């Protein structure tokens, strides 16, 4: 009987891991959409007011879903400092992303994002003791090489001169914060449902951004915005924020941190497709090859056994 119970439990865990992989595939597509659509709002609204609005909206939506539709019991979280830390890290990440989009192209910023898995493998080792085997490290390095190709536009001279833009450097700081955030999800987990964790993390993120940008938010003329801004903010609040927070909270409970965040390898490829479909032009062959290399990195990881 004990063996049967173990087999059933193992099969259930296997299904959960498969769902987690599918969840992260959706995660990559939604994140890619935020680069393309977010770039459209750059001339219309500053990064801090935009992100403050999206996170306030996302927290309200997630709260309504978690405590209304899903009927989780509302209560103040244990050790609320956990959400203060994770909220600060995500606030740094998202604000830096939109600041970077004012200085560089979506494909370049999405390529910087693909460096996050390698950084996450390092932070996960120190924070939660997760070790990445040789095959995982090879795939991370392979994808990192592809990301570097995209960041430097396939120009060897630019790489040798380390000719990297200010926007990429700013976003890199945000990506370091995000690489710390993912393993901390597992370290700080106290058994709360993923929806509840997502709600409190988004609430903390919104609080940090509002506190930081209060003067700029108060000075913003919210009534003069083009309808495009409101549609993009709605997408950002629902897709790359509320839905993606839930997806990564769920996946981080069933997959290693490096493998969870490795789905970011797909982001440049999605962005290249979205940018082309939006009429913003298709990437050069060298940039597309770099994006393809990052996808190969994900395929290597996908074929490895989950631990």
C-alpha angles and dihedrals in degrees: 000000000000090000091050090050091050092050092050091048091048092050090050091050090050091053091048091053091050090051089048090055091051090047091056091048088058088044091058093050093049093047091050090053090056091060094052097040094038090056089059091062096048095095092043108047135017122248099249099051091043094052093042090055094045094050095045089051092044093049091051091049093047092046091052091049097043098044099027113033097024091036097219111166113255116234136146110270124254113249095007090190086080091068092043090059096043091042091054092050094050091045090055090048099050097041092048090051094057093042088053091051089063089060107035143021125279093244092056094049092046088053090055087054090061089066088067096083093058091048090046091054088057096045092044090056092055098037104040103007095247111160122207115214124226093265092053092049091049091052091047092050091046092053091044090056089052090049091052089052090055095043092053092041092241089293111139092193091054089051093050090049090044086232097178123156127244090242092058091049093051092049090047089063089053091049091054087055090050091050088058093046099060100057090040088062089067094038092052097040111125097177099274118148114267092245092055092047090050092050095053093043092051091045091053091046091051090049093052093048094046092049092048096046103031096124092048092045091050091049094051116108097222095181096060097062122121113248087247089070092055093047092050092046089051090052092047092049095050106031114030092025117033098024096038093048089055092045094052093043089053096043094046089061092057106030135048113268094244091052092047094054092038089081084078084080087079094054099084091049091050091046092051089053094044093047091050093047090048090056095248093124133266123272121256120263093254092052091046090051090053090051090049090054090055089052089053087056090057092048090055090052093045090057093052120095114259116242 
